[in-house]
Amino acid sequence: VVYDNGNIIKATENDKNLYTSTLTYNILNFHNIKKDDDLLHIRFDSLTSHDITYVNIIQTAKASGLKKFDMPYVLTNCHNSLCAVGGTINEDDHRFALSAAKKYGGIFVPTNYAVIHSYNREMMSGSNRMILGSDSHTRYGALGTMGIGEGGGELTKQLVGKTYDIAYPEVVLVYVHGKVNKGVGPHDVALDLIASTYASGFVKNCVMEFVGPGIHNLSQDYRNGIDVMTTEATCLSSIWETDEVTQKYYEVRNRLNDYKELKVDKAYYDKYIDLDLDKVECMIALPSHPSYAISINELKKDPKKYFKQAQDRQNEQLKSKQKMDLLSKIDENNNIHVDQAIIAGCSGGIYENIVYASKVLKGHNIGKDRFRLSVYPDSLPSNLELVKNGYVADLLESGVVYREAFCGPCFGAGDTPANNELSIRHTTRNFPNREGSKPNEDQISMVCLMDARSIAATALNKGILTA
C-alpha cells in the first residue's frame, strides 16, 4: 500500500520507489556504513546487555582483540540480581561488569536501579538512533529509536568494529486510529495485535512502522507499553511517528536535544495493518503464549470452553506427568479464581500503569486469602516519583507487596507461583518454562498475561478475574 497523508491506497509498481520515504528506510540507510551490495552493514549508536548475557559477550570480545568500547555500552544488573542459585556468582557477575565498564568505558547500572529497557528508554534513546541489545525485547520505537534484540555474537562484532549485516527488511504499516476505551491499557492493545499477527507470521522479520492520528491520543508511557511487546509478533524492529508528547518525554528527562519529530507524509509499505483503537477490548493471553489472547469478556462467557482448550493444548505440548488444571479455577458460578498477580518489568512496571493500579486500589483491600499482588517499578526515577506522589503508600495500604526494579517475574526468577496456581501478569511473556515452573520435573505454573488495569480490577475483586 501507499500511505498518503492519512489515506491508504493500493500500490502500483511505480509506487515502490516511495519505500525510501519510510522512517525505517531513512534510519537504516543513515546507519549503513557500506553501500556497495544488497546487504545493510549497520553500526549502532549504542549497545545494551544485562547480567545474564554481558559476561560472555565481553569475554569473547576481549579474546577477539577488544581494547575499548568504541560506542556506549550499557551494562544493567536487572536479571540475576535475586536468583537463588547459591554461592557468590550473581554478585561476581556484577563486579565483573563494573570492572569492564571502568576498563573499557561502558555504562554500569547497579542492581535494582532499572530494568534494562527502561534505562535505555530514559537515557539512551533518541530520534533516528539505533540500539542493539542482547535481549529479545530491545524495543524503543515509540521514542523514535529502532531497537533490535540479537544474540551476544552480534554485540561482540560491534565491540570489535564489525557490522550487523542483514538484507533490507520488509516494512509493515501499522495505521493507528481511534481512541482507546476507559480501562483498556497498552497490554490490551499489544495482545490484540499479537493475536492477530503471530500465527500467520505476517510481520515476521519485518519492521512495524506505527503511523496515524490515533498515536496522538496516547501518552508516551502507553506507546512504550505497546511497542515493547512487538517482539512477540516476531518482527525485527519497530518505529513510530513522534510528536509533542514524545518531545515532552525527552524534555522532562533533560534530553530535549535528543528529540526530533519523525513524520510520514507519503510512503510505500510492503504490508498493512489497520489498528482501530476504538475496537480494542480488555484482553487476556491464556497459557502459554502471548498470541493465545482473547477478550476477557469473551472468556467469561464460557470459561470452561476456553480453559479446556488452553489446558489440553498445553498438556499436549509439555507431555508432563503433572497436568495443567485450569478448570479447577472455575467455581460453580463460572467465576475464575486467580491465585497470584504481578505488575512488573519493561512492559508492566511503567509509571502510568502503577499509578492506575494504585488509584483503583486506593482505600480498598485486596484481601488476605490465597490471592496476592506484587508490583515492581521499572526504574529508580519512576520509583522516586511514585513514592513522592503517594502511590506506593496507597498500594501498601491495600495489601500489595511492593518490590524493586527487577526483571525477575518476566523470566521465572521472582514471585514464582506454586504448582498449578493461576497467575495473571503484566509482563512480556507467559511461556511454560519462563515463570519459574519446571515441566520436566512435574512443576507447572499457569500464567496468563493481562494489563495492569484489569489486574487491579481483579485485585479489587479479591482475585476473581475481572476486566
C-alpha positions as CSV (number, residue, x, y, z in Angstrom):
1,V,0.0,0.0,0.0
2,V,0.9,3.7,-0.2
3,Y,0.2,5.8,2.8
4,D,-0.5,9.4,1.6
5,N,-1.2,11.9,4.4
6,G,-3.8,9.7,6.2
7,N,-5.1,7.9,3.1
8,I,-4.3,4.2,2.4
9,I,-4.1,3.5,-1.3
10,K,-3.4,0.2,-3.1
11,A,0.1,0.5,-4.5
12,T,1.3,0.0,-8.1
13,E,4.7,-1.0,-9.3
14,N,5.5,2.7,-9.9
15,D,4.9,3.4,-6.3
16,K,7.7,1.2,-5.0
17,N,10.3,3.9,-5.2
18,L,8.4,5.6,-2.3
19,Y,9.9,3.0,0.0
20,T,12.7,5.5,0.6
21,S,10.2,7.7,2.4
22,T,9.5,5.4,5.2
23,L,11.0,6.1,8.7
24,T,12.6,2.7,8.6
25,Y,14.5,3.2,5.3
26,N,15.9,6.5,6.4
27,I,17.1,5.3,9.8
28,L,18.6,2.1,8.4
29,N,20.2,4.0,5.5
30,F,21.8,6.5,7.9
31,H,23.4,3.7,9.9
32,N,24.5,1.7,6.8
33,I,28.2,2.4,6.5
34,K,28.9,0.4,3.4
35,K,26.6,0.9,0.4
36,D,28.1,-1.4,-2.1
37,D,25.9,-4.5,-2.2
38,D,22.4,-5.8,-1.4
39,L,23.0,-6.1,2.3
40,L,22.8,-3.4,5.0
41,H,26.0,-3.1,7.1
42,I,24.8,-1.4,10.3
43,R,26.8,0.3,13.0
44,F,24.6,1.1,16.0
45,D,24.6,4.2,18.2
46,S,24.8,2.2,21.4
47,L,24.7,-1.4,22.8
48,T,22.9,-2.8,25.9
49,S,23.2,-6.1,27.8
50,H,22.0,-7.4,31.2
51,D,23.7,-9.7,33.7
52,I,22.7,-13.0,32.1
53,T,24.4,-12.0,28.8
54,Y,27.2,-9.5,29.2
55,V,29.9,-11.8,30.7
56,N,30.2,-14.0,27.6
57,I,29.9,-11.0,25.3
58,I,32.7,-9.1,26.9
59,Q,35.0,-12.1,27.4
60,T,34.5,-13.1,23.7
61,A,35.3,-9.6,22.6
62,K,38.3,-9.4,24.8
63,A,39.6,-12.7,23.3
64,S,39.0,-11.2,19.9
65,G,41.2,-8.1,20.5
66,L,39.0,-5.7,22.3
67,K,40.8,-2.6,23.5
68,K,37.9,-0.3,24.4
69,F,34.2,0.2,23.9
70,D,34.1,2.5,20.9
71,M,30.4,3.1,21.3
72,P,28.3,3.5,24.5
73,Y,27.6,0.1,26.1
74,V,25.1,-0.1,28.9
75,L,25.5,-3.0,31.4
76,T,22.4,-3.4,33.5
77,N,22.1,-5.7,36.5
78,C,18.4,-6.5,36.5
79,H,18.1,-10.2,35.7
80,N,20.2,-12.4,38.1
81,S,20.2,-9.9,41.0
82,L,17.8,-12.0,43.1
83,C,18.2,-15.5,41.6
84,A,18.8,-18.0,44.4
85,V,21.5,-20.2,42.7
86,G,23.8,-20.3,45.7
87,G,27.3,-19.0,46.1
88,T,28.6,-15.7,45.1
89,I,28.2,-16.0,41.3
90,N,25.5,-13.3,40.9
91,E,27.4,-10.6,42.6
92,D,30.6,-11.8,41.0
93,D,29.0,-11.0,37.6
94,H,28.1,-7.5,38.7
95,R,31.6,-6.8,39.9
96,F,32.9,-8.1,36.6
97,A,30.6,-5.6,34.8
98,L,31.8,-2.8,36.9
99,S,35.4,-3.6,36.2
100,A,34.7,-3.9,32.5
101,A,32.9,-0.5,32.5
102,K,35.9,1.1,34.2
103,K,38.4,-0.6,31.9
104,Y,36.7,-0.2,28.5
105,G,34.5,2.8,29.1
106,G,31.0,1.3,29.5
107,I,27.9,2.4,31.5
108,F,27.3,0.4,34.6
109,V,23.8,0.3,36.1
110,P,23.7,-1.1,39.6
111,T,21.2,-3.7,40.8
112,N,17.7,-2.6,41.4
113,Y,18.2,0.8,39.7
114,A,16.4,0.0,36.4
115,V,15.3,-2.9,34.2
116,I,17.3,-2.9,31.0
117,H,14.8,-1.4,28.6
118,S,13.6,1.3,30.9
119,Y,17.1,2.5,31.4
120,N,17.6,2.7,27.7
121,R,14.3,4.5,27.1
122,E,15.2,7.1,29.8
123,M,18.9,7.6,29.0
124,M,20.0,6.2,25.6
125,S,17.0,6.6,23.2
126,G,16.9,9.4,20.7
127,S,15.2,10.2,17.4
128,N,16.8,8.4,14.4
129,R,19.0,6.3,16.7
130,M,19.6,2.6,16.6
131,I,20.3,0.4,19.7
132,L,21.4,-3.2,19.6
133,G,20.6,-5.3,22.7
134,S,21.3,-8.9,23.8
135,D,17.7,-9.2,24.9
136,S,14.5,-10.1,23.0
137,H,12.6,-7.0,24.0
138,T,15.0,-4.4,22.8
139,R,12.3,-2.1,21.5
140,Y,12.4,1.8,21.7
141,G,10.4,2.5,18.5
142,A,7.8,4.8,20.2
143,L,10.7,7.1,21.1
144,G,11.9,7.3,17.5
145,T,14.7,4.7,18.1
146,M,15.0,1.4,16.3
147,G,15.9,-1.3,18.8
148,I,17.0,-4.8,17.7
149,G,17.4,-7.7,20.0
150,E,20.0,-10.2,19.0
151,G,22.3,-13.0,20.3
152,G,25.5,-12.0,22.0
153,G,27.6,-12.7,19.0
154,E,26.2,-9.7,17.2
155,L,27.2,-7.4,20.1
156,T,30.6,-8.9,20.2
157,K,31.0,-8.0,16.5
158,Q,30.0,-4.4,17.2
159,L,32.5,-4.2,20.0
160,V,35.4,-5.2,17.7
161,G,34.4,-2.9,14.9
162,K,32.4,-5.2,12.7
163,T,28.9,-4.6,11.3
164,Y,25.4,-6.0,11.6
165,D,24.7,-7.4,8.1
166,I,21.2,-8.1,7.0
167,A,19.0,-7.8,3.9
168,Y,16.7,-4.8,3.8
169,P,13.6,-5.8,5.7
170,E,10.0,-5.5,4.6
171,V,8.2,-2.7,6.3
172,V,4.7,-3.1,7.6
173,L,2.4,0.0,8.0
174,V,0.5,-0.1,11.3
175,Y,-2.1,2.5,10.7
176,V,-3.3,3.7,14.2
177,H,-6.6,5.5,14.5
178,G,-9.4,5.9,17.0
179,K,-9.2,6.2,20.8
180,V,-8.9,3.5,23.5
181,N,-11.9,3.0,25.8
182,K,-11.7,3.6,29.5
183,G,-9.9,0.7,31.3
184,V,-8.2,-0.5,28.2
185,G,-4.4,-0.4,28.6
186,P,-1.3,-0.8,26.4
187,H,-1.0,-4.5,27.1
188,D,-4.6,-5.0,25.8
189,V,-3.6,-3.2,22.5
190,A,-0.4,-5.3,22.3
191,L,-2.1,-8.6,23.0
192,D,-4.7,-7.9,20.4
193,L,-2.0,-7.0,17.8
194,I,0.0,-10.1,18.6
195,A,-3.1,-12.4,18.5
196,S,-3.8,-11.0,15.0
197,T,-0.4,-11.4,13.5
198,Y,1.7,-14.1,15.3
199,A,0.3,-17.4,13.9
200,S,0.3,-16.3,10.3
201,G,3.9,-14.9,10.5
202,F,2.5,-11.7,9.0
203,V,5.2,-9.4,10.4
204,K,8.0,-12.0,10.8
205,N,11.4,-10.3,10.4
206,C,9.7,-7.1,9.2
207,V,9.8,-3.7,10.7
208,M,6.5,-2.5,12.1
209,E,6.1,1.3,11.4
210,F,3.3,2.9,13.5
211,V,1.7,5.9,11.7
212,G,-1.6,7.7,12.0
213,P,-3.8,10.1,14.1
214,G,-4.5,7.5,16.9
215,I,-0.9,7.8,18.1
216,H,-1.5,11.4,19.2
217,N,-4.3,10.2,21.6
218,L,-1.8,8.0,23.5
219,S,0.6,9.1,26.3
220,Q,4.2,8.2,25.8
221,D,4.2,5.6,28.5
222,Y,1.2,4.0,26.8
223,R,3.0,3.9,23.5
224,N,6.1,2.4,25.1
225,G,4.0,-0.3,26.6
226,I,2.6,-1.3,23.3
227,D,5.9,-1.0,21.5
228,V,8.0,-3.3,23.8
229,M,5.6,-6.1,23.0
230,T,6.0,-6.0,19.3
231,T,8.8,-8.6,19.8
232,E,6.1,-11.2,20.4
233,A,4.7,-10.6,17.0
234,T,8.1,-11.8,15.7
235,C,9.1,-8.5,13.9
236,L,12.7,-7.5,13.5
237,S,12.1,-4.0,15.0
238,S,9.6,-1.2,15.3
239,I,9.5,2.6,14.7
240,W,6.7,5.2,15.4
241,E,5.9,8.7,14.4
242,T,6.8,11.1,17.1
243,D,5.1,14.3,18.3
244,E,5.0,16.9,21.1
245,V,4.1,14.1,23.6
246,T,7.4,12.4,22.7
247,Q,9.2,15.8,22.9
248,K,7.9,16.3,26.4
249,Y,9.2,12.9,27.4
250,Y,12.7,13.9,26.4
251,E,12.3,17.4,27.9
252,V,11.4,16.3,31.4
253,R,14.5,14.0,31.4
254,N,16.7,16.9,30.4
255,R,17.4,15.4,26.9
256,L,15.5,17.7,24.6
257,N,18.3,17.8,22.2
258,D,17.8,14.0,21.6
259,Y,14.3,14.7,20.2
260,K,13.4,15.2,16.5
261,E,9.9,14.9,15.0
262,L,9.5,11.8,12.9
263,K,6.6,12.0,10.5
264,V,5.5,10.2,7.4
265,D,3.8,12.2,4.6
266,K,3.8,9.7,1.7
267,A,5.5,6.3,1.6
268,Y,5.3,2.8,0.2
269,Y,4.8,-0.2,2.5
270,D,5.0,-3.9,1.8
271,K,2.1,-4.8,4.1
272,Y,-0.6,-3.1,6.1
273,I,-2.3,-3.5,9.4
274,D,-5.4,-1.4,10.4
275,L,-5.2,-0.8,14.2
276,D,-8.5,0.7,15.3
277,L,-8.1,1.6,19.0
278,D,-11.9,2.0,19.4
279,K,-12.4,-1.7,19.0
280,V,-9.7,-3.0,21.4
281,E,-11.1,-4.7,24.5
282,C,-9.6,-5.8,27.8
283,M,-7.6,-8.9,26.8
284,I,-6.1,-12.0,28.4
285,A,-3.4,-14.2,26.9
286,L,-4.0,-17.8,28.0
287,P,-1.2,-20.2,28.8
288,S,1.4,-20.4,27.4
289,H,2.0,-17.8,24.7
290,P,1.1,-14.1,24.3
291,S,-0.7,-14.9,21.0
292,Y,-3.3,-17.1,22.7
293,A,-5.2,-13.9,23.5
294,I,-8.9,-13.3,23.6
295,S,-11.0,-10.6,25.3
296,I,-11.8,-11.1,29.0
297,N,-15.5,-10.7,28.3
298,E,-15.3,-13.5,25.7
299,L,-13.5,-15.7,28.1
300,K,-16.1,-15.1,30.9
301,K,-19.0,-16.0,28.6
302,D,-17.8,-19.6,28.5
303,P,-14.7,-20.0,30.8
304,K,-14.8,-23.9,30.8
305,K,-14.6,-24.0,27.0
306,Y,-11.6,-21.7,26.7
307,F,-9.8,-23.1,29.7
308,K,-10.3,-26.6,28.5
309,Q,-8.8,-25.7,25.1
310,A,-5.9,-24.0,26.8
311,Q,-5.1,-26.8,29.2
312,D,-5.4,-29.5,26.6
313,R,-3.1,-27.6,24.2
314,Q,-0.5,-27.1,26.9
315,N,-0.7,-30.6,28.3
316,E,-0.1,-31.9,24.7
317,Q,2.9,-29.7,24.2
318,L,4.5,-30.4,27.6
319,K,3.8,-34.1,27.8
320,S,4.5,-33.9,31.5
321,K,3.2,-36.2,34.3
322,Q,1.9,-33.1,36.1
323,K,-1.1,-31.9,34.1
324,M,-2.2,-28.3,33.9
325,D,-5.6,-28.0,35.5
326,L,-7.1,-24.6,34.6
327,L,-10.7,-25.9,35.1
328,S,-10.1,-26.2,38.8
329,K,-10.0,-22.4,38.9
330,I,-13.7,-22.0,37.9
331,D,-16.3,-22.1,40.6
332,E,-20.0,-23.2,40.4
333,N,-21.0,-19.7,39.3
334,N,-18.5,-19.6,36.5
335,N,-16.2,-17.2,38.3
336,I,-12.5,-17.6,37.6
337,H,-10.3,-17.5,40.8
338,V,-6.8,-16.2,40.4
339,D,-4.1,-17.1,42.9
340,Q,-1.4,-14.5,42.2
341,A,-0.9,-11.3,40.2
342,I,2.2,-9.4,39.1
343,I,2.8,-6.0,37.5
344,A,6.5,-5.8,36.5
345,G,9.2,-5.1,34.1
346,C,9.6,-3.1,30.9
347,S,6.0,-3.6,29.9
348,G,4.1,-3.6,33.2
349,G,6.3,-1.6,35.7
350,I,5.9,1.6,33.7
351,Y,5.0,4.7,35.8
352,E,1.4,5.2,34.4
353,N,0.5,1.5,34.8
354,I,1.4,1.6,38.5
355,V,-0.4,4.9,39.0
356,Y,-3.5,3.5,37.5
357,A,-3.4,0.3,39.7
358,S,-2.8,2.5,42.8
359,K,-5.8,4.7,42.0
360,V,-8.1,1.7,41.5
361,L,-7.0,0.1,44.8
362,K,-6.8,3.2,47.0
363,G,-8.9,2.9,50.1
364,H,-9.6,-0.8,49.4
365,N,-8.0,-4.1,50.5
366,I,-7.1,-6.9,48.2
367,G,-7.8,-9.5,50.9
368,K,-5.7,-11.9,52.9
369,D,-6.6,-15.3,51.4
370,R,-4.9,-17.1,48.5
371,F,-4.8,-14.1,46.2
372,R,-1.8,-11.8,46.4
373,L,-0.4,-9.0,44.2
374,S,3.2,-7.8,43.7
375,V,4.3,-4.6,41.9
376,Y,7.8,-3.9,40.6
377,P,8.6,-0.4,39.3
378,D,10.7,-0.3,36.1
379,S,13.4,2.2,37.3
380,L,14.6,4.3,40.2
381,P,13.3,7.6,38.7
382,S,9.9,6.1,38.3
383,N,10.0,4.6,41.8
384,L,11.0,8.0,43.3
385,E,8.1,9.8,41.6
386,L,5.7,7.0,42.7
387,V,6.9,7.5,46.3
388,K,6.8,11.3,46.2
389,N,3.2,11.3,44.9
390,G,1.9,8.8,47.4
391,Y,1.0,6.0,45.1
392,V,3.3,3.5,46.8
393,A,1.7,4.2,50.2
394,D,-1.8,3.6,48.7
395,L,-0.6,0.3,47.2
396,L,0.9,-0.8,50.5
397,E,-2.2,0.1,52.5
398,S,-4.3,-2.0,50.1
399,G,-2.1,-5.1,50.9
400,V,0.1,-5.1,47.8
401,V,3.7,-6.3,48.1
402,Y,5.9,-3.5,46.6
403,R,9.3,-4.6,45.2
404,E,12.3,-3.1,43.5
405,A,13.2,-2.6,39.8
406,F,13.9,-6.2,38.7
407,C,13.1,-8.3,35.6
408,G,12.6,-11.5,37.5
409,P,8.9,-12.2,37.1
410,C,9.3,-11.9,33.3
411,F,11.5,-15.0,33.1
412,G,10.9,-17.0,36.2
413,A,13.2,-15.6,38.9
414,G,10.7,-13.7,41.1
415,D,7.4,-14.5,42.6
416,T,7.2,-18.0,41.2
417,P,3.7,-19.3,41.7
418,A,3.0,-22.6,43.5
419,N,2.4,-25.7,41.4
420,N,-0.8,-25.5,39.4
421,E,-1.5,-21.9,40.7
422,L,-3.0,-19.4,38.3
423,S,-1.0,-16.2,37.9
424,I,-2.1,-13.1,35.9
425,R,0.8,-10.9,34.9
426,H,1.5,-7.6,33.2
427,T,4.9,-8.9,31.9
428,T,6.2,-9.7,28.5
429,R,5.8,-13.5,28.3
430,N,3.9,-16.4,29.7
431,F,5.9,-19.3,28.3
432,P,5.5,-22.6,30.3
433,N,9.2,-22.6,31.5
434,R,9.7,-18.9,31.9
435,E,7.7,-18.3,35.0
436,G,9.7,-20.5,37.4
437,S,7.9,-23.7,36.6
438,K,9.8,-26.9,35.6
439,P,7.5,-29.0,33.5
440,N,10.2,-31.7,33.1
441,E,10.2,-32.0,36.9
442,D,6.4,-32.1,37.1
443,Q,6.1,-28.5,38.3
444,I,3.6,-26.4,36.3
445,S,2.6,-22.8,36.8
446,M,-0.4,-21.4,34.8
447,V,0.4,-17.9,33.7
448,C,-1.9,-15.5,31.8
449,L,-1.0,-12.0,30.5
450,M,-3.3,-9.1,31.3
451,D,-2.9,-5.3,31.5
452,A,-2.3,-3.7,34.9
453,R,-5.7,-2.1,34.7
454,S,-7.5,-5.4,34.6
455,I,-5.1,-6.8,37.2
456,A,-6.1,-4.0,39.5
457,A,-9.7,-4.7,38.9
458,T,-9.2,-8.4,39.7
459,A,-7.3,-7.4,42.9
460,L,-10.2,-5.1,43.9
461,N,-12.5,-8.2,43.4
462,K,-10.3,-10.3,45.8
463,G,-8.9,-12.4,42.9
464,I,-12.0,-13.1,40.9
465,L,-10.9,-12.4,37.3
466,T,-12.3,-9.0,36.3
467,A,-11.9,-6.8,33.2
